[in-house]
Amino acid sequence: MNEQDARAAVLAALGEIAPDVDAADLDESQRLRQDLELDSLDFLELLERLAASTGVSTPEDDYSSLTTVKSLIDYIAARA
């Protein structure tokens, strides 16, 4: 999966989890939990939806590295 496909998957999943987040105004440096206000359950749901749509399962040890929208896009692109 290339970066563009990963970005589309992440934005689609974010749109389902956080419908108030506007993809057009989204800055990829925004932090998932602090800036987008995803709580721990939202974060887990986001990862589950991405696993279903991309086939990328995220082990718990990797959660701490997924802090921004960009880091999540890069993670998915590298593993799909």
PDB file of N, CA, C and O in Angstrom:
ATOM      1  N   MET A   1       0.854  -1.171   0.000  1.00  0.00           N
ATOM      2  CA  MET A   1       0.000   0.000   0.000  1.00  0.00           C
ATOM      3  C   MET A   1       0.900   1.233   0.000  1.00  0.00           C
ATOM      4  O   MET A   1       1.856   1.318   0.771  1.00  0.00           O
ATOM      5  N   ASN A   2       0.586   2.169  -0.858  1.00  0.00           N
ATOM      6  CA  ASN A   2       1.384   3.385  -0.889  1.00  0.00           C
ATOM      7  C   ASN A   2       0.850   4.403   0.127  1.00  0.00           C
ATOM      8  O   ASN A   2      -0.178   4.186   0.769  1.00  0.00           O
ATOM      9  N   GLU A   3       1.569   5.503   0.249  1.00  0.00           N
ATOM     10  CA  GLU A   3       1.211   6.507   1.254  1.00  0.00           C
ATOM     11  C   GLU A   3      -0.164   7.129   0.973  1.00  0.00           C
ATOM     12  O   GLU A   3      -0.917   7.423   1.902  1.00  0.00           O
ATOM     13  N   GLN A   4      -0.476   7.323  -0.279  1.00  0.00           N
ATOM     14  CA  GLN A   4      -1.770   7.920  -0.633  1.00  0.00           C
ATOM     15  C   GLN A   4      -2.918   7.002  -0.223  1.00  0.00           C
ATOM     16  O   GLN A   4      -3.926   7.471   0.306  1.00  0.00           O
ATOM     17  N   ASP A   5      -2.775   5.700  -0.464  1.00  0.00           N
ATOM     18  CA  ASP A   5      -3.806   4.737  -0.061  1.00  0.00           C
ATOM     19  C   ASP A   5      -3.927   4.674   1.458  1.00  0.00           C
ATOM     20  O   ASP A   5      -5.028   4.597   2.003  1.00  0.00           O
ATOM     21  N   ALA A   6      -2.780   4.709   2.129  1.00  0.00           N
ATOM     22  CA  ALA A   6      -2.786   4.686   3.595  1.00  0.00           C
ATOM     23  C   ALA A   6      -3.472   5.937   4.144  1.00  0.00           C
ATOM     24  O   ALA A   6      -4.243   5.858   5.100  1.00  0.00           O
ATOM     25  N   ARG A   7      -3.192   7.082   3.542  1.00  0.00           N
ATOM     26  CA  ARG A   7      -3.816   8.342   3.962  1.00  0.00           C
ATOM     27  C   ARG A   7      -5.336   8.254   3.799  1.00  0.00           C
ATOM     28  O   ARG A   7      -6.084   8.655   4.690  1.00  0.00           O
ATOM     29  N   ALA A   8      -5.783   7.732   2.667  1.00  0.00           N
ATOM     30  CA  ALA A   8      -7.221   7.598   2.417  1.00  0.00           C
ATOM     31  C   ALA A   8      -7.867   6.676   3.445  1.00  0.00           C
ATOM     32  O   ALA A   8      -8.964   6.954   3.930  1.00  0.00           O
ATOM     33  N   ALA A   9      -7.187   5.574   3.778  1.00  0.00           N
ATOM     34  CA  ALA A   9      -7.728   4.639   4.767  1.00  0.00           C
ATOM     35  C   ALA A   9      -7.807   5.279   6.150  1.00  0.00           C
ATOM     36  O   ALA A   9      -8.801   5.113   6.857  1.00  0.00           O
ATOM     37  N   VAL A  10      -6.766   6.008   6.536  1.00  0.00           N
ATOM     38  CA  VAL A  10      -6.739   6.665   7.845  1.00  0.00           C
ATOM     39  C   VAL A  10      -7.819   7.740   7.919  1.00  0.00           C
ATOM     40  O   VAL A  10      -8.532   7.835   8.918  1.00  0.00           O
ATOM     41  N   LEU A  11      -7.943   8.543   6.878  1.00  0.00           N
ATOM     42  CA  LEU A  11      -8.948   9.608   6.882  1.00  0.00           C
ATOM     43  C   LEU A  11     -10.361   9.037   6.905  1.00  0.00           C
ATOM     44  O   LEU A  11     -11.242   9.584   7.569  1.00  0.00           O
ATOM     45  N   ALA A  12     -10.580   7.938   6.183  1.00  0.00           N
ATOM     46  CA  ALA A  12     -11.904   7.297   6.198  1.00  0.00           C
ATOM     47  C   ALA A  12     -12.228   6.769   7.588  1.00  0.00           C
ATOM     48  O   ALA A  12     -13.340   6.953   8.081  1.00  0.00           O
ATOM     49  N   ALA A  13     -11.265   6.117   8.216  1.00  0.00           N
ATOM     50  CA  ALA A  13     -11.485   5.582   9.558  1.00  0.00           C
ATOM     51  C   ALA A  13     -11.706   6.704  10.565  1.00  0.00           C
ATOM     52  O   ALA A  13     -12.574   6.605  11.432  1.00  0.00           O
ATOM     53  N   LEU A  14     -10.921   7.768  10.448  1.00  0.00           N
ATOM     54  CA  LEU A  14     -11.109   8.922  11.341  1.00  0.00           C
ATOM     55  C   LEU A  14     -12.497   9.534  11.153  1.00  0.00           C
ATOM     56  O   LEU A  14     -13.130   9.955  12.121  1.00  0.00           O
ATOM     57  N   GLY A  15     -12.963   9.582   9.912  1.00  0.00           N
ATOM     58  CA  GLY A  15     -14.284  10.121   9.631  1.00  0.00           C
ATOM     59  C   GLY A  15     -15.394   9.330  10.293  1.00  0.00           C
ATOM     60  O   GLY A  15     -16.430   9.886  10.658  1.00  0.00           O
ATOM     61  N   GLU A  16     -15.177   8.026  10.449  1.00  0.00           N
ATOM     62  CA  GLU A  16     -16.164   7.177  11.114  1.00  0.00           C
ATOM     63  C   GLU A  16     -16.087   7.313  12.638  1.00  0.00           C
ATOM     64  O   GLU A  16     -17.112   7.315  13.319  1.00  0.00           O
ATOM     65  N   ILE A  17     -14.882   7.424  13.156  1.00  0.00           N
ATOM     66  CA  ILE A  17     -14.671   7.476  14.605  1.00  0.00           C
ATOM     67  C   ILE A  17     -14.927   8.877  15.150  1.00  0.00           C
ATOM     68  O   ILE A  17     -15.519   9.042  16.216  1.00  0.00           O
ATOM     69  N   ALA A  18     -14.478   9.871  14.414  1.00  0.00           N
ATOM     70  CA  ALA A  18     -14.599  11.267  14.861  1.00  0.00           C
ATOM     71  C   ALA A  18     -15.232  12.089  13.733  1.00  0.00           C
ATOM     72  O   ALA A  18     -14.529  12.814  13.029  1.00  0.00           O
ATOM     73  N   PRO A  19     -16.535  11.983  13.559  1.00  0.00           N
ATOM     74  CA  PRO A  19     -17.188  12.653  12.427  1.00  0.00           C
ATOM     75  C   PRO A  19     -17.065  14.174  12.456  1.00  0.00           C
ATOM     76  O   PRO A  19     -17.275  14.826  11.434  1.00  0.00           O
ATOM     77  N   ASP A  20     -16.733  14.742  13.596  1.00  0.00           N
ATOM     78  CA  ASP A  20     -16.573  16.200  13.668  1.00  0.00           C
ATOM     79  C   ASP A  20     -15.210  16.669  13.154  1.00  0.00           C
ATOM     80  O   ASP A  20     -14.989  17.872  13.013  1.00  0.00           O
ATOM     81  N   VAL A  21     -14.297  15.738  12.872  1.00  0.00           N
ATOM     82  CA  VAL A  21     -12.995  16.078  12.311  1.00  0.00           C
ATOM     83  C   VAL A  21     -13.161  16.276  10.810  1.00  0.00           C
ATOM     84  O   VAL A  21     -13.610  15.370  10.109  1.00  0.00           O
ATOM     85  N   ASP A  22     -12.805  17.442  10.320  1.00  0.00           N
ATOM     86  CA  ASP A  22     -12.928  17.767   8.911  1.00  0.00           C
ATOM     87  C   ASP A  22     -11.642  17.377   8.184  1.00  0.00           C
ATOM     88  O   ASP A  22     -10.587  17.970   8.410  1.00  0.00           O
ATOM     89  N   ALA A  23     -11.742  16.381   7.316  1.00  0.00           N
ATOM     90  CA  ALA A  23     -10.561  15.886   6.608  1.00  0.00           C
ATOM     91  C   ALA A  23      -9.902  16.974   5.759  1.00  0.00           C
ATOM     92  O   ALA A  23      -8.685  16.961   5.574  1.00  0.00           O
ATOM     93  N   ALA A  24     -10.688  17.906   5.247  1.00  0.00           N
ATOM     94  CA  ALA A  24     -10.137  18.970   4.410  1.00  0.00           C
ATOM     95  C   ALA A  24      -9.244  19.919   5.214  1.00  0.00           C
ATOM     96  O   ALA A  24      -8.292  20.486   4.679  1.00  0.00           O
ATOM     97  N   ASP A  25      -9.556  20.085   6.489  1.00  0.00           N
ATOM     98  CA  ASP A  25      -8.785  20.994   7.344  1.00  0.00           C
ATOM     99  C   ASP A  25      -7.775  20.267   8.226  1.00  0.00           C
ATOM    100  O   ASP A  25      -7.103  20.892   9.047  1.00  0.00           O
ATOM    101  N   LEU A  26      -7.668  18.969   8.064  1.00  0.00           N
ATOM    102  CA  LEU A  26      -6.816  18.162   8.929  1.00  0.00           C
ATOM    103  C   LEU A  26      -5.346  18.391   8.613  1.00  0.00           C
ATOM    104  O   LEU A  26      -4.921  18.300   7.461  1.00  0.00           O
ATOM    105  N   ASP A  27      -4.591  18.685   9.637  1.00  0.00           N
ATOM    106  CA  ASP A  27      -3.142  18.824   9.535  1.00  0.00           C
ATOM    107  C   ASP A  27      -2.551  17.499  10.007  1.00  0.00           C
ATOM    108  O   ASP A  27      -2.845  17.042  11.112  1.00  0.00           O
ATOM    109  N   GLU A  28      -1.724  16.888   9.175  1.00  0.00           N
ATOM    110  CA  GLU A  28      -1.194  15.564   9.513  1.00  0.00           C
ATOM    111  C   GLU A  28      -0.284  15.576  10.733  1.00  0.00           C
ATOM    112  O   GLU A  28       0.031  14.515  11.270  1.00  0.00           O
ATOM    113  N   SER A  29       0.141  16.741  11.178  1.00  0.00           N
ATOM    114  CA  SER A  29       0.956  16.804  12.390  1.00  0.00           C
ATOM    115  C   SER A  29       0.095  16.830  13.652  1.00  0.00           C
ATOM    116  O   SER A  29       0.621  16.802  14.764  1.00  0.00           O
ATOM    117  N   GLN A  30      -1.226  16.884  13.482  1.00  0.00           N
ATOM    118  CA  GLN A  30      -2.105  16.898  14.648  1.00  0.00           C
ATOM    119  C   GLN A  30      -1.993  15.583  15.404  1.00  0.00           C
ATOM    120  O   GLN A  30      -1.892  14.506  14.816  1.00  0.00           O
ATOM    121  N   ARG A  31      -2.014  15.704  16.712  1.00  0.00           N
ATOM    122  CA  ARG A  31      -1.920  14.529  17.577  1.00  0.00           C
ATOM    123  C   ARG A  31      -3.284  13.885  17.705  1.00  0.00           C
ATOM    124  O   ARG A  31      -4.296  14.568  17.871  1.00  0.00           O
ATOM    125  N   LEU A  32      -3.303  12.568  17.627  1.00  0.00           N
ATOM    126  CA  LEU A  32      -4.564  11.828  17.639  1.00  0.00           C
ATOM    127  C   LEU A  32      -5.334  12.028  18.940  1.00  0.00           C
ATOM    128  O   LEU A  32      -6.530  12.317  18.922  1.00  0.00           O
ATOM    129  N   ARG A  33      -4.663  11.877  20.039  1.00  0.00           N
ATOM    130  CA  ARG A  33      -5.371  11.929  21.326  1.00  0.00           C
ATOM    131  C   ARG A  33      -5.571  13.351  21.831  1.00  0.00           C
ATOM    132  O   ARG A  33      -6.649  13.681  22.326  1.00  0.00           O
ATOM    133  N   GLN A  34      -4.556  14.194  21.715  1.00  0.00           N
ATOM    134  CA  GLN A  34      -4.663  15.541  22.275  1.00  0.00           C
ATOM    135  C   GLN A  34      -5.410  16.496  21.346  1.00  0.00           C
ATOM    136  O   GLN A  34      -6.359  17.154  21.774  1.00  0.00           O
ATOM    137  N   ASP A  35      -4.999  16.580  20.093  1.00  0.00           N
ATOM    138  CA  ASP A  35      -5.580  17.559  19.180  1.00  0.00           C
ATOM    139  C   ASP A  35      -6.936  17.108  18.622  1.00  0.00           C
ATOM    140  O   ASP A  35      -7.865  17.908  18.506  1.00  0.00           O
ATOM    141  N   LEU A  36      -7.035  15.833  18.282  1.00  0.00           N
ATOM    142  CA  LEU A  36      -8.292  15.325  17.726  1.00  0.00           C
ATOM    143  C   LEU A  36      -9.224  14.794  18.811  1.00  0.00           C
ATOM    144  O   LEU A  36     -10.362  14.408  18.544  1.00  0.00           O
ATOM    145  N   GLU A  37      -8.712  14.785  20.040  1.00  0.00           N
ATOM    146  CA  GLU A  37      -9.487  14.401  21.221  1.00  0.00           C
ATOM    147  C   GLU A  37     -10.048  12.983  21.152  1.00  0.00           C
ATOM    148  O   GLU A  37     -11.184  12.734  21.555  1.00  0.00           O
ATOM    149  N   LEU A  38      -9.237  12.056  20.637  1.00  0.00           N
ATOM    150  CA  LEU A  38      -9.624  10.654  20.652  1.00  0.00           C
ATOM    151  C   LEU A  38      -9.286  10.085  22.018  1.00  0.00           C
ATOM    152  O   LEU A  38      -8.145  10.177  22.471  1.00  0.00           O
ATOM    153  N   ASP A  39     -10.271   9.498  22.672  1.00  0.00           N
ATOM    154  CA  ASP A  39      -9.962   8.848  23.941  1.00  0.00           C
ATOM    155  C   ASP A  39      -9.427   7.447  23.638  1.00  0.00           C
ATOM    156  O   ASP A  39      -9.315   7.061  22.475  1.00  0.00           O
ATOM    157  N   SER A  40      -9.100   6.700  24.673  1.00  0.00           N
ATOM    158  CA  SER A  40      -8.465   5.394  24.454  1.00  0.00           C
ATOM    159  C   SER A  40      -9.374   4.430  23.689  1.00  0.00           C
ATOM    160  O   SER A  40      -8.888   3.642  22.879  1.00  0.00           O
ATOM    161  N   LEU A  41     -10.669   4.480  23.932  1.00  0.00           N
ATOM    162  CA  LEU A  41     -11.591   3.603  23.201  1.00  0.00           C
ATOM    163  C   LEU A  41     -11.698   4.016  21.735  1.00  0.00           C
ATOM    164  O   LEU A  41     -11.758   3.163  20.850  1.00  0.00           O
ATOM    165  N   ASP A  42     -11.722   5.314  21.480  1.00  0.00           N
ATOM    166  CA  ASP A  42     -11.737   5.798  20.095  1.00  0.00           C
ATOM    167  C   ASP A  42     -10.468   5.366  19.362  1.00  0.00           C
ATOM    168  O   ASP A  42     -10.523   4.948  18.205  1.00  0.00           O
ATOM    169  N   PHE A  43      -9.336   5.468  20.038  1.00  0.00           N
ATOM    170  CA  PHE A  43      -8.057   5.083  19.450  1.00  0.00           C
ATOM    171  C   PHE A  43      -8.059   3.600  19.083  1.00  0.00           C
ATOM    172  O   PHE A  43      -7.627   3.224  17.993  1.00  0.00           O
ATOM    173  N   LEU A  44      -8.542   2.770  19.986  1.00  0.00           N
ATOM    174  CA  LEU A  44      -8.606   1.332  19.711  1.00  0.00           C
ATOM    175  C   LEU A  44      -9.567   1.027  18.572  1.00  0.00           C
ATOM    176  O   LEU A  44      -9.281   0.179  17.727  1.00  0.00           O
ATOM    177  N   GLU A  45     -10.692   1.706  18.544  1.00  0.00           N
ATOM    178  CA  GLU A  45     -11.660   1.524  17.464  1.00  0.00           C
ATOM    179  C   GLU A  45     -11.054   1.951  16.126  1.00  0.00           C
ATOM    180  O   GLU A  45     -11.280   1.302  15.105  1.00  0.00           O
ATOM    181  N   LEU A  46     -10.295   3.028  16.134  1.00  0.00           N
ATOM    182  CA  LEU A  46      -9.613   3.488  14.929  1.00  0.00           C
ATOM    183  C   LEU A  46      -8.671   2.403  14.406  1.00  0.00           C
ATOM    184  O   LEU A  46      -8.664   2.103  13.212  1.00  0.00           O
ATOM    185  N   LEU A  47      -7.886   1.826  15.293  1.00  0.00           N
ATOM    186  CA  LEU A  47      -6.952   0.766  14.890  1.00  0.00           C
ATOM    187  C   LEU A  47      -7.685  -0.470  14.401  1.00  0.00           C
ATOM    188  O   LEU A  47      -7.230  -1.124  13.462  1.00  0.00           O
ATOM    189  N   GLU A  48      -8.813  -0.804  15.019  1.00  0.00           N
ATOM    190  CA  GLU A  48      -9.608  -1.958  14.579  1.00  0.00           C
ATOM    191  C   GLU A  48     -10.178  -1.727  13.186  1.00  0.00           C
ATOM    192  O   GLU A  48     -10.157  -2.630  12.349  1.00  0.00           O
ATOM    193  N   ARG A  49     -10.678  -0.547  12.936  1.00  0.00           N
ATOM    194  CA  ARG A  49     -11.220  -0.240  11.606  1.00  0.00           C
ATOM    195  C   ARG A  49     -10.125  -0.261  10.553  1.00  0.00           C
ATOM    196  O   ARG A  49     -10.341  -0.729   9.435  1.00  0.00           O
ATOM    197  N   LEU A  50      -8.953   0.244  10.906  1.00  0.00           N
ATOM    198  CA  LEU A  50      -7.837   0.205   9.966  1.00  0.00           C
ATOM    199  C   LEU A  50      -7.384  -1.232   9.708  1.00  0.00           C
ATOM    200  O   LEU A  50      -7.020  -1.576   8.584  1.00  0.00           O
ATOM    201  N   ALA A  51      -7.406  -2.051  10.723  1.00  0.00           N
ATOM    202  CA  ALA A  51      -7.043  -3.461  10.538  1.00  0.00           C
ATOM    203  C   ALA A  51      -8.030  -4.134   9.582  1.00  0.00           C
ATOM    204  O   ALA A  51      -7.631  -4.919   8.723  1.00  0.00           O
ATOM    205  N   ALA A  52      -9.303  -3.827   9.735  1.00  0.00           N
ATOM    206  CA  ALA A  52     -10.322  -4.420   8.865  1.00  0.00           C
ATOM    207  C   ALA A  52     -10.183  -3.940   7.423  1.00  0.00           C
ATOM    208  O   ALA A  52     -10.375  -4.717   6.488  1.00  0.00           O
ATOM    209  N   SER A  53      -9.852  -2.666   7.240  1.00  0.00           N
ATOM    210  CA  SER A  53      -9.803  -2.121   5.882  1.00  0.00           C
ATOM    211  C   SER A  53      -8.457  -2.310   5.190  1.00  0.00           C
ATOM    212  O   SER A  53      -8.392  -2.333   3.961  1.00  0.00           O
ATOM    213  N   THR A  54      -7.380  -2.448   5.968  1.00  0.00           N
ATOM    214  CA  THR A  54      -6.046  -2.540   5.365  1.00  0.00           C
ATOM    215  C   THR A  54      -5.350  -3.870   5.620  1.00  0.00           C
ATOM    216  O   THR A  54      -4.394  -4.216   4.926  1.00  0.00           O
ATOM    217  N   GLY A  55      -5.823  -4.607   6.605  1.00  0.00           N
ATOM    218  CA  GLY A  55      -5.162  -5.857   6.962  1.00  0.00           C
ATOM    219  C   GLY A  55      -3.975  -5.666   7.891  1.00  0.00           C
ATOM    220  O   GLY A  55      -3.255  -6.621   8.183  1.00  0.00           O
ATOM    221  N   VAL A  56      -3.764  -4.441   8.360  1.00  0.00           N
ATOM    222  CA  VAL A  56      -2.630  -4.142   9.240  1.00  0.00           C
ATOM    223  C   VAL A  56      -3.089  -4.210  10.692  1.00  0.00           C
ATOM    224  O   VAL A  56      -3.858  -3.368  11.156  1.00  0.00           O
ATOM    225  N   SER A  57      -2.609  -5.214  11.388  1.00  0.00           N
ATOM    226  CA  SER A  57      -2.899  -5.352  12.810  1.00  0.00           C
ATOM    227  C   SER A  57      -1.788  -4.657  13.591  1.00  0.00           C
ATOM    228  O   SER A  57      -0.605  -4.817  13.287  1.00  0.00           O
ATOM    229  N   THR A  58      -2.180  -3.891  14.592  1.00  0.00           N
ATOM    230  CA  THR A  58      -1.208  -3.107  15.355  1.00  0.00           C
ATOM    231  C   THR A  58      -1.032  -3.702  16.749  1.00  0.00           C
ATOM    232  O   THR A  58      -1.967  -3.684  17.549  1.00  0.00           O
ATOM    233  N   PRO A  59       0.152  -4.227  17.048  1.00  0.00           N
ATOM    234  CA  PRO A  59       0.384  -4.747  18.396  1.00  0.00           C
ATOM    235  C   PRO A  59       0.432  -3.610  19.421  1.00  0.00           C
ATOM    236  O   PRO A  59       0.807  -2.483  19.097  1.00  0.00           O
ATOM    237  N   GLU A  60       0.056  -3.917  20.629  1.00  0.00           N
ATOM    238  CA  GLU A  60      -0.009  -2.908  21.686  1.00  0.00           C
ATOM    239  C   GLU A  60       1.333  -2.209  21.897  1.00  0.00           C
ATOM    240  O   GLU A  60       1.360  -1.034  22.262  1.00  0.00           O
ATOM    241  N   ASP A  61       2.427  -2.899  21.678  1.00  0.00           N
ATOM    242  CA  ASP A  61       3.750  -2.287  21.857  1.00  0.00           C
ATOM    243  C   ASP A  61       3.984  -1.116  20.906  1.00  0.00           C
ATOM    244  O   ASP A  61       4.823  -0.259  21.182  1.00  0.00           O
ATOM    245  N   ASP A  62       3.254  -1.067  19.792  1.00  0.00           N
ATOM    246  CA  ASP A  62       3.429   0.010  18.815  1.00  0.00           C
ATOM    247  C   ASP A  62       2.532   1.217  19.076  1.00  0.00           C
ATOM    248  O   ASP A  62       2.701   2.254  18.435  1.00  0.00           O
ATOM    249  N   TYR A  63       1.598   1.103  19.988  1.00  0.00           N
ATOM    250  CA  TYR A  63       0.647   2.199  20.234  1.00  0.00           C
ATOM    251  C   TYR A  63       1.347   3.516  20.559  1.00  0.00           C
ATOM    252  O   TYR A  63       0.930   4.574  20.087  1.00  0.00           O
ATOM    253  N   SER A  64       2.386   3.457  21.346  1.00  0.00           N
ATOM    254  CA  SER A  64       3.049   4.696  21.788  1.00  0.00           C
ATOM    255  C   SER A  64       3.721   5.446  20.643  1.00  0.00           C
ATOM    256  O   SER A  64       3.977   6.644  20.765  1.00  0.00           O
ATOM    257  N   SER A  65       4.010   4.773  19.540  1.00  0.00           N
ATOM    258  CA  SER A  65       4.640   5.455  18.407  1.00  0.00           C
ATOM    259  C   SER A  65       3.607   6.094  17.475  1.00  0.00           C
ATOM    260  O   SER A  65       3.965   6.850  16.571  1.00  0.00           O
ATOM    261  N   LEU A  66       2.344   5.792  17.694  1.00  0.00           N
ATOM    262  CA  LEU A  66       1.283   6.320  16.832  1.00  0.00           C
ATOM    263  C   LEU A  66       0.637   7.520  17.507  1.00  0.00           C
ATOM    264  O   LEU A  66      -0.443   7.426  18.089  1.00  0.00           O
ATOM    265  N   THR A  67       1.314   8.626  17.416  1.00  0.00           N
ATOM    266  CA  THR A  67       0.853   9.816  18.134  1.00  0.00           C
ATOM    267  C   THR A  67       0.181  10.841  17.236  1.00  0.00           C
ATOM    268  O   THR A  67      -0.709  11.568  17.675  1.00  0.00           O
ATOM    269  N   THR A  68       0.606  10.901  15.972  1.00  0.00           N
ATOM    270  CA  THR A  68       0.052  11.901  15.050  1.00  0.00           C
ATOM    271  C   THR A  68      -0.640  11.204  13.877  1.00  0.00           C
ATOM    272  O   THR A  68      -0.479  10.003  13.662  1.00  0.00           O
ATOM    273  N   VAL A  69      -1.399  11.976  13.142  1.00  0.00           N
ATOM    274  CA  VAL A  69      -2.048  11.451  11.942  1.00  0.00           C
ATOM    275  C   VAL A  69      -0.974  10.938  10.977  1.00  0.00           C
ATOM    276  O   VAL A  69      -1.123   9.861  10.399  1.00  0.00           O
ATOM    277  N   LYS A  70       0.091  11.695  10.806  1.00  0.00           N
ATOM    278  CA  LYS A  70       1.176  11.311   9.888  1.00  0.00           C
ATOM    279  C   LYS A  70       1.865  10.021  10.331  1.00  0.00           C
ATOM    280  O   LYS A  70       2.176   9.172   9.496  1.00  0.00           O
ATOM    281  N   SER A  71       2.105   9.866  11.622  1.00  0.00           N
ATOM    282  CA  SER A  71       2.765   8.643  12.086  1.00  0.00           C
ATOM    283  C   SER A  71       1.885   7.422  11.826  1.00  0.00           C
ATOM    284  O   SER A  71       2.392   6.339  11.534  1.00  0.00           O
ATOM    285  N   LEU A  72       0.583   7.594  11.932  1.00  0.00           N
ATOM    286  CA  LEU A  72      -0.336   6.495  11.653  1.00  0.00           C
ATOM    287  C   LEU A  72      -0.358   6.176  10.160  1.00  0.00           C
ATOM    288  O   LEU A  72      -0.367   5.005   9.780  1.00  0.00           O
ATOM    289  N   ILE A  73      -0.368   7.189   9.321  1.00  0.00           N
ATOM    290  CA  ILE A  73      -0.323   6.978   7.873  1.00  0.00           C
ATOM    291  C   ILE A  73       0.953   6.240   7.486  1.00  0.00           C
ATOM    292  O   ILE A  73       0.909   5.274   6.724  1.00  0.00           O
ATOM    293  N   ASP A  74       2.078   6.688   8.006  1.00  0.00           N
ATOM    294  CA  ASP A  74       3.366   6.055   7.697  1.00  0.00           C
ATOM    295  C   ASP A  74       3.393   4.608   8.181  1.00  0.00           C
ATOM    296  O   ASP A  74       3.917   3.734   7.490  1.00  0.00           O
ATOM    297  N   TYR A  75       2.840   4.352   9.347  1.00  0.00           N
ATOM    298  CA  TYR A  75       2.808   3.000   9.918  1.00  0.00           C
ATOM    299  C   TYR A  75       2.007   2.069   9.019  1.00  0.00           C
ATOM    300  O   TYR A  75       2.451   0.963   8.711  1.00  0.00           O
ATOM    301  N   ILE A  76       0.831   2.516   8.598  1.00  0.00           N
ATOM    302  CA  ILE A  76      -0.023   1.684   7.749  1.00  0.00           C
ATOM    303  C   ILE A  76       0.645   1.460   6.396  1.00  0.00           C
ATOM    304  O   ILE A  76       0.661   0.337   5.894  1.00  0.00           O
ATOM    305  N   ALA A  77       1.192   2.513   5.806  1.00  0.00           N
ATOM    306  CA  ALA A  77       1.836   2.396   4.492  1.00  0.00           C
ATOM    307  C   ALA A  77       3.006   1.420   4.516  1.00  0.00           C
ATOM    308  O   ALA A  77       3.223   0.690   3.549  1.00  0.00           O
ATOM    309  N   ALA A  78       3.747   1.401   5.590  1.00  0.00           N
ATOM    310  CA  ALA A  78       4.929   0.536   5.694  1.00  0.00           C
ATOM    311  C   ALA A  78       4.572  -0.927   5.919  1.00  0.00           C
ATOM    312  O   ALA A  78       5.385  -1.810   5.642  1.00  0.00           O
ATOM    313  N   ARG A  79       3.366  -1.196   6.417  1.00  0.00           N
ATOM    314  CA  ARG A  79       3.030  -2.572   6.785  1.00  0.00           C
ATOM    315  C   ARG A  79       1.953  -3.224   5.942  1.00  0.00           C
ATOM    316  O   ARG A  79       1.724  -4.429   6.049  1.00  0.00           O
ATOM    317  N   ALA A  80       1.300  -2.452   5.116  1.00  0.00           N
ATOM    318  CA  ALA A  80       0.201  -3.034   4.299  1.00  0.00           C
ATOM    319  C   ALA A  80       0.734  -3.612   3.012  1.00  0.00           C
ATOM    320  O   ALA A  80      -0.035  -4.139   2.207  1.00  0.00           O
TER     321      ALA A  80
END
